[in-house]
Amino acid sequence: MTEERKLISAESVTEGHPDKVCDLISDSILDDLLAQDPQSHVAVETSAATGVFLVFGEVTSTGYCDVQSKVREVLHEIGYTSSQVGLDADSCGVMVAITGQSAEINQGVARLDAAEESKATREERYEAQGAGDQGVMFGYATDETKALMPLPIHLAHKLAYRLTQVRKQGIVPHLRPDGKTQVTIEYDENNRPLRVDTVLISTQHDPEATHDWLAAQLKEHVIDPVLDEELGDGVKHDDYRQLVNPTGSFILGGPAADAGLTGRKIIVDTYGGAAHHGGGAFSGKDPSKVDRSAAYATRWVAKNIVAAGLAHKVEVQVAYAIGVADPVSVNVETFGTEENGVTRAQIAAAVRKVFDLRPAAIIDELDLKRPIYKKTAAYGHFGRDDADFTWERTDKVDELKAAIASL
C-alpha cells in the first residue's frame, strides 16, 4: 500500500479583504490614540457592508481620534477610491458608537493612579496591573523556516504581500484591492517540508483582465519570485499546481461583495492552523488586553526556545484571570522534538525562570505602548522582519541556555 501524502495548507488575505479592512481601521484608531496617550485603553471594532462602516467599542484616553477621517484615510491607502472598484473612501458612510471603558474592568487592570504609579517600584507596578480579561493564549515556533514559522502560512503571507505590491506599483495592471492566497505543502515522514503542492490566488480585477492573462501575470510577477526567494533549493517548487480565480472572474470585491468584521481572521493572523488558538482577536486592542500582549509574549517565548536549539517545534500556552497579574497556568509543549538530551520539563522550568509573563512585565519588556499596530493588521502578526515587532526578537537565547544548565 502506498503511503498517503501529508498535505498541509494555510491561507492569507490582502489588506483589501473586507475583514482586513476592518482590522486596519481598528488598529489605525488604536495607533492614533497611543501616539497621543500611551496609557490609552482601547477596544475598538469595525464592521463593514456595502458602502457603510460602523466603528464601535470602548475607549478611555486623553487623546482624540477623528474616526471618520481615519476610516477614509485607511481606505485611500488600501486603494478603495472609487465606486468602480466597489467602494469610494470619500462618499461611503461612517457611523461611530464608542463609549468609555467599563469601570469594573478598569479597576482590575489599573489599581494604581498616576501619582501612585510614579512612586511604585517595578515589582509593585507588575503586581498591581492584572490581566484585562480572562482567557487562553498560544504562541508557536518551528524551525522549518528561517522566520521560525510554519511554511504554509509563511508563504501565503509573502504571496499576499507581493500581490498588493504589484498592484500598488503598477507592475501588474488591472488588479483591485481584495485578494486571498493559499499554499499547500507536502511534508515528508519526518514532518519536514518536502515540496510545494498547490498555490492558489484569488484576486479582484478589472473586467478587461482575462483569466489566462491574469494567471500568467501572477505566475511571473508574484508566485515564482516569492517561491524562488523564500525556498531556494531547500523545498521543491518546480512542479506545483497553480490555481487563479477558480470561479473564473473576481470583479466585485471588498465590502461590496462580502461583509467585513474586525477579528474574523485570527488563524490568518497567527500560524495558519498549525497551532492552537485561544479565540481572542488582536486588532483594535491596546496591550493591557492579554488577548494581544500575551499572544505576542508566547510567540516570543516559543521563538527563543527554538532559536536556542532546545526543540524543533514548540507551542506555549498561557491563561489568565481578569484582574490577576500572574498567569493561572503556563504550559510548554515540544511535541517530542527536544534536542541535546533536554527534557520538556526542563524547558518549561527554564521558561518560568527567564520570562516574566505578568501583563505589565510583558508590556515593559516588549515596549508595547507604542503606535506600532497598524502594520500588524495585515500579512500576519508573526514571522515579520521589523524592529517594531519586538516579540520576534531572539534575545533570551543565552538566558534560556544558562537556565537549562543550572537545573
Salt bridges, closest charged atoms under 4 A:
GLU11 OE1 - LYS180 NZ 3.79
GLU15 OE2 - LYS168 NZ 2.54
ASP19 OD2 - HIS17 ND1 3.92
ASP19 OD1 - ARG264 NH2 2.91
ASP19 OD2 - LYS265 NZ 2.67
ASP23 OD2 - LYS20 NZ 2.67
ASP27 OD1 - ARG292 NH1 2.87
GLU73 OE2 - LYS70 NZ 3.46
GLU77 OE1 - LYS374 NZ 2.34
ASP90 OD1 - HIS76 NE2 2.88
GLU123 OE2 - ARG358 NH1 2.75
GLU127 OE2 - ARG358 NH1 2.69
ASP143 OD1 - ARG192 NH1 2.77
ASP143 OD2 - HIS312 ND1 2.53
GLU186 OE1 - ARG5 NH1 3.61
GLU186 OE1 - ARG195 NH1 2.91
ASP197 OD1 - ARG5 NH1 2.97
ASP197 OD1 - ARG195 NH1 3.07
ASP206 OD2 - HIS174 ND1 3.23
ASP206 OD1 - ARG176 NE 2.71
GLU208 OE2 - HIS174 ND1 3.63
ASP212 OD1 - HIS211 ND1 3.83
GLU220 OE2 - HIS221 NE2 3.71
ASP224 OD2 - LYS219 NZ 3.16
ASP228 OD1 - HIS237 NE2 3.11
GLU230 OE1 - HIS154 NE2 2.86
GLU230 OE2 - LYS158 NZ 3.99
ASP239 OD1 - ARG195 NH2 3.65
ASP269 OD1 - LYS20 NZ 2.59
ASP269 OD2 - HIS381 NE2 3.85
ASP286 OD2 - LYS289 NZ 2.53
ASP291 OD2 - LYS285 NZ 2.77
GLU315 OE1 - HIS276 ND1 2.93
GLU339 OE2 - HIS312 NE2 3.14
ASP356 OD2 - ARG358 NH2 2.73
ASP364 OD2 - ARG125 NH2 2.93
GLU365 OE2 - LYS396 NZ 3.44
ASP367 OD2 - ARG370 NE 3.21
ASP386 OD2 - LYS375 NZ 3.25
ASP388 OD1 - ARG370 NH1 2.92
ASP388 OD2 - LYS375 NZ 2.66
GLU392 OE1 - ARG299 NH2 2.83
GLU392 OE1 - LYS303 NZ 2.85
ASP395 OD2 - ARG393 NE 3.30
GLU399 OE2 - LYS396 NZ 3.32
